[in-house]
Amino acid sequence: MKVSARTKGRPASKDKDGKAVAAVPARGPVGVEVAIPDGTDALVKAFGTEVVGSAAKGAIIISAQAFMRRLLDKGKTSSEIQSEMSKWKPDVRTIVKQSALEKATAGLDKLSPQERADLFKKYGAK
């Protein structure tokens, strides 16, 4: 399976004591082949029950947090979210790589008509 990674880098800054922290440049992307078997039985055989269980738990927590963020974006209250989470089960989602234009378009679609007009006015779009 091909696995890709890149770093965003970070600008120079100062730590909590005021000491300078050097900038770190963005690096990558890099793609490498990694032996990650398909299916839980093959994963357990390759990596062990503890590793597979821990990875699954981490992925499930991230999925739950994403679902909760979607509910927050819809204006749900804490008790409404708790109610939804008591019925929630993780699902299988495919990661879809989007271009910068697709991401921007999706973001624009979430804006109110007034927010969109303000944004276009600010950047000179018509």
Helices and strands as residue ranges (DSSP letters): E 2-5, E 13-14, E 20-21, E 30-33, H 40-47, H 49-73, H 78-87, H 100-109, H 113-122
